[in-house]
């Protein structure tokens, strides 16, 4: 993520005013059905406007902007999908990410309350109903499967050559996916290890998302499910070889993350490993930008959430009883932190 100062140094003050706009353009196109309309044969402005029940004036402006953003192709007055839009913006695609992006207006609504959240130090979600919050969480979890799946698959590939994780593909391993969300971090383990057994824990609406992806990859027989609040569920003692914490600590906050790590330690066998996947800022919290933005997002949406440095995670892991802490580099993501129980 490029620092804003670099854009402003080259004089892009007017562009700064519209940094929010591309996301709204894309969200609008998804909500209006622009991509499926074109996929089904509408090519010119009139036919696309008719198929989406929109004005020709508005459609013309929207389509041309989408072309400039690289979301569509244009040949004279005919518009078409490119490989990028076919892959990510058609619901028939296995890489469809529209569910996440159509929530852009609600996310922006939330971020507009940032001044008040900074003043009070409290989240701003109270103006949404419980149903809206739950629906938002489900759509986000669904979309984050596409965001994180490349990293999740790469993690398992890297582990095959890791001396701290020498496990044969036919090994019998038990995996706990705590706060599983879409199960994006555990599905690659279930696919790779023929005798893996996975327990997925999360709220019931989020487990429904996980079950959909688990069925898609044909690993239903590898899973069992525990529905409820991760803070309250008993994770057991000495039962698992691996525990996965995928992008949950930043929303739990420091106190609850330490409690969760301690629960995971108890749930692991003596030779077990705890994997923590999250976005991690540097030790001085100067960069990268994304973990620092997620800290503000946690301020807006949670009562205790924040993003944490490697030193903080290491301290928590060692305090919980782990013998050592290491990191695993996977491209496109902060390093994965691993607590080694023995």
C-alpha positions in Angstrom: 0.0 0.0 0.0 1.7 3.2 -1.2 2.0 6.0 1.4 -0.3 8.9 0.7 2.6 11.3 1.0 4.2 9.9 -2.2 1.0 10.7 -4.1 0.8 14.2 -2.7 4.5 14.9 -3.3 3.8 14.5 -7.0 0.9 16.9 -6.7 -2.0 14.4 -6.7 -4.2 16.4 -4.2 -7.2 16.1 -6.4 -6.8 12.3 -6.7 -6.7 12.1 -2.9 -10.2 13.4 -2.7 -11.4 10.4 -4.8 -9.4 7.6 -3.2 -12.6 6.2 -1.9 -14.3 6.2 -5.3 -13.0 3.0 -7.1 -14.4 0.8 -4.4 -17.8 2.5 -4.7 -17.7 2.2 -8.5 -17.0 -1.6 -8.2 -19.6 -2.1 -5.4 -22.2 -0.3 -7.5 -21.5 -2.4 -10.6 -21.8 -5.6 -8.5 -25.1 -4.5 -6.9 -26.6 -3.5 -10.2 -25.6 -6.7 -11.9 -23.4 -5.2 -14.6 -21.0 -8.1 -14.9 -23.6 -10.9 -15.3 -25.6 -8.7 -17.8 -22.5 -8.5 -20.0 -21.7 -12.1 -19.5 -25.2 -13.0 -20.7 -24.8 -11.1 -23.9 -25.5 -7.4 -23.3 -22.7 -5.4 -25.0 -23.8 -1.8 -25.7 -25.0 0.8 -23.4 -28.7 0.5 -24.3 -28.7 -3.3 -23.8 -26.8 -3.2 -20.6 -29.1 -0.4 -19.3 -32.1 -2.5 -20.2 -30.8 -5.7 -18.6 -30.0 -3.9 -15.4 -33.0 -1.6 -15.4 -30.8 1.5 -15.2 -30.6 4.8 -17.1 -28.5 4.9 -20.2 -26.8 8.1 -19.0 -25.8 6.5 -15.7 -24.7 3.2 -17.3 -22.6 5.0 -19.9 -20.7 6.9 -17.2 -20.3 3.9 -15.0 -19.1 1.6 -17.8 -16.5 4.1 -19.0 -15.1 4.6 -15.5 -14.9 0.8 -15.1 -12.9 0.6 -18.4 -10.4 3.1 -17.0 -10.1 1.1 -13.8 -9.3 -2.1 -15.8 -12.5 -3.8 -14.9 -14.0 -4.0 -18.4 -12.8 -3.9 -22.0 -14.2 -1.5 -24.6 -14.1 -1.7 -28.4 -15.8 1.4 -29.8 -19.2 1.3 -28.1 -19.2 -2.3 -27.1 -18.2 -3.5 -23.7 -16.9 -6.8 -22.5 -15.5 -8.7 -19.6 -11.8 -9.2 -19.2 -10.1 -12.2 -17.6 -9.9 -10.3 -14.3 -13.6 -9.5 -14.1 -14.6 -13.0 -15.2 -12.6 -14.5 -12.5 -13.6 -12.3 -9.5 -16.9 -10.7 -10.3 -19.1 -13.5 -11.7 -20.8 -15.5 -9.0 -20.3 -18.7 -11.0 -16.6 -18.4 -10.6 -14.8 -20.2 -7.8 -12.9 -17.0 -7.1 -15.9 -14.8 -6.8 -15.3 -12.0 -4.3 -18.4 -9.9 -4.8 -19.8 -10.6 -1.3 -17.0 -8.8 0.3 -16.9 -5.8 -2.0 -20.7 -5.1 -2.0 -20.2 -4.3 1.7 -18.0 -1.4 0.8 -20.8 1.2 1.5 -21.4 -0.1 5.0 -17.6 -0.2 5.7 -17.4 3.4 4.6 -20.4 4.3 6.8 -18.5 2.8 9.7 -15.3 4.6 8.9 -17.1 7.9 8.8 -17.5 7.6 12.5 -13.8 7.4 13.1 -13.5 10.9 14.6 -16.0 9.9 17.3 -14.3 6.6 17.9 -10.9 8.2 18.3 -12.4 10.7 20.8 -14.2 8.1 22.9 -12.0 5.0 22.3 -15.2 3.0 21.8 -16.6 1.1 18.7 -19.2 2.7 16.5 -21.3 -0.4 15.6 -24.1 0.5 17.9 -26.1 2.1 15.1 -26.4 -1.3 13.3 -28.9 -3.9 14.5 -27.7 -7.3 15.7 -29.0 -8.8 12.5 -27.1 -6.4 10.4 -23.9 -7.1 12.3 -24.3 -10.8 11.9 -25.1 -10.5 8.2 -22.0 -8.3 7.7 -19.8 -10.8 9.5 -21.0 -13.6 7.3 -20.4 -11.7 4.1 -17.0 -10.6 5.3 -16.0 -14.2 6.2 -17.2 -15.4 2.9 -15.2 -12.8 1.0 -12.1 -13.4 3.1 -11.9 -16.9 1.9 -10.9 -15.6 -1.5 -8.5 -13.0 0.1 -6.6 -15.6 2.2 -6.9 -18.9 0.3 -3.7 -18.3 -1.7 -1.7 -17.7 1.5 -3.4 -20.6 3.3 -2.4 -23.1 0.5 1.1 -21.6 0.4 1.5 -22.1 4.1 0.9 -25.9 3.8 3.3 -26.1 0.9 6.0 -24.3 2.9 5.4 -26.7 5.9 6.3 -29.7 3.8 10.0 -28.5 3.8 10.0 -27.1 7.4 12.2 -29.1 9.8 9.8 -28.2 12.7 6.9 -29.8 10.8 8.0 -33.1 9.4 4.7 -34.8 8.9 3.9 -37.3 6.2 0.9 -36.9 4.0 -0.6 -40.2 5.4 0.0 -39.1 9.0 -3.0 -39.1 11.4 -3.2 -35.5 12.7 -5.8 -33.7 14.7 -6.4 -30.0 13.8 -8.3 -27.4 15.8 -9.5 -24.4 13.7 -10.4 -21.9 16.4 -12.6 -19.0 15.2 -12.7 -20.8 11.8 -14.7 -18.3 9.8 -14.8 -19.8 6.3 -12.3 -22.6 7.3 -9.8 -21.2 4.8 -6.8 -22.0 6.9 -7.8 -25.5 7.8 -9.1 -26.8 4.4 -5.6 -27.1 2.9 -4.6 -29.3 5.8 -7.6 -31.5 5.3 -6.8 -31.8 1.6 -3.1 -32.4 2.1 -3.1 -34.9 5.0 -5.2 -38.0 4.1 -6.0 -38.8 7.7 -6.5 -35.3 9.1 -9.4 -34.7 11.5 -10.4 -31.1 11.9 -12.6 -29.5 14.6 -13.9 -26.1 13.5 -15.1 -23.7 16.2 -17.1 -20.5 15.6 -20.5 -18.9 15.9 -23.2 -20.9 14.1 -23.8 -18.4 11.2 -20.1 -18.5 10.4 -19.9 -22.2 10.6 -22.5 -22.3 7.8 -20.1 -20.4 5.6 -17.3 -22.9 6.5 -19.5 -25.9 5.8 -20.2 -24.5 2.3 -16.5 -24.3 1.4 -15.8 -27.7 3.1 -18.4 -29.3 0.9 -17.0 -27.5 -2.2 -13.6 -29.1 -1.6 -15.1 -32.5 -0.7 -13.6 -32.9 2.8 -16.8 -33.1 4.8 -15.8 -36.4 6.4 -12.7 -34.8 7.9 -14.6 -32.2 10.0 -16.6 -31.8 13.1 -18.1 -28.5 14.3 -18.5 -26.7 17.6 -20.8 -23.7 17.5 -20.6 -20.9 20.0 -18.4 -18.1 21.4 -14.7 -19.0 21.3 -14.3 -17.2 24.6 -16.7 -19.6 26.3 -16.1 -23.0 24.6 -13.9 -25.6 26.3 -11.3 -26.6 23.7 -10.2 -29.6 25.7 -6.8 -30.7 26.9 -3.9 -32.4 25.1 -6.1 -33.4 22.2 -4.7 -31.7 19.1 -1.5 -31.7 17.0 -2.2 -28.3 15.4 -4.2 -25.3 16.4 -5.0 -22.6 13.9 -5.8 -19.0 14.9 -6.6 -17.3 11.6 -7.1 -13.5 11.9 -8.9 -13.6 15.2 -6.4 -12.0 17.6 -6.8 -8.5 16.2 -10.5 -8.5 16.9 -10.1 -10.2 20.4 -7.7 -7.7 21.7 -4.7 -8.2 24.0 -6.4 -9.7 27.1 -8.7 -12.1 25.3 -5.9 -13.1 22.8 -3.7 -14.1 25.7 -6.5 -16.1 27.2 -7.2 -17.8 23.9 -3.5 -18.6 23.4 -3.5 -20.2 26.9 -6.5 -22.3 26.0 -4.9 -23.4 22.7 -1.7 -24.4 24.7 -3.8 -26.6 26.9 -5.6 -28.1 23.9 -2.4 -29.1 22.2 -0.5 -32.4 22.7 3.1 -32.2 24.0 4.5 -32.0 20.5 1.8 -29.6 19.2 2.1 -26.4 17.2 0.0 -23.3 17.4 -0.2 -21.2 14.2 -1.2 -17.6 14.4 -2.1 -15.8 11.2 -2.7 -12.1 11.4 -1.4 -8.8 10.0 1.5 -7.7 12.1 3.0 -4.2 12.3 6.7 -3.6 12.8 8.0 -3.1 16.3 7.6 0.7 16.3 4.2 0.5 14.6 5.4 2.6 11.7 4.5 0.2 8.9 3.2 -1.6 7.0 0.1 0.4 6.5 -2.5 -2.4 6.3 -1.9 -3.7 9.9 -2.2 -0.1 11.2 -5.4 0.5 9.2 -6.8 -2.8 10.7 -6.0 -1.4 14.2 -8.3 1.5 13.4 -10.9 -0.9 12.0 -10.7 -2.8 15.3 -11.3 0.5 17.1 -14.4 1.1 15.0 -15.8 -2.4 15.4 -14.6 -4.0 18.6 -14.2 -3.0 22.3 -10.7 -4.4 22.8 -9.3 -5.1 19.3 -5.9 -3.9 18.0 -3.0 -5.2 15.9 0.0 -6.6 17.7 3.8 -6.8 17.0 5.8 -10.0 16.8 7.4 -9.2 20.2 3.9 -9.0 21.8 2.9 -12.3 20.3 6.2 -13.9 21.4 5.7 -12.7 24.9 2.2 -14.1 25.1 3.2 -17.4 23.6 6.1 -17.9 26.0 4.0 -16.9 29.0 1.4 -19.5 28.0 4.1 -22.2 28.2 5.4 -22.6 24.6 9.1 -23.6 24.5 9.9 -21.6 21.4 8.4 -19.2 18.8 9.3 -19.1 15.2 8.0 -17.4 12.1 7.1 -18.7 8.6 7.3 -16.4 5.6 4.5 -16.7 3.1 4.3 -14.2 0.3 1.4 -11.8 0.3 0.9 -12.0 4.1 2.6 -11.1 7.3 4.8 -13.9 8.7 2.9 -16.7 10.3 3.8 -17.1 14.0 4.3 -20.6 15.4 4.4 -21.6 19.0 6.2 -24.9 19.6 5.0 -26.7 22.6 8.1 -28.9 22.8 
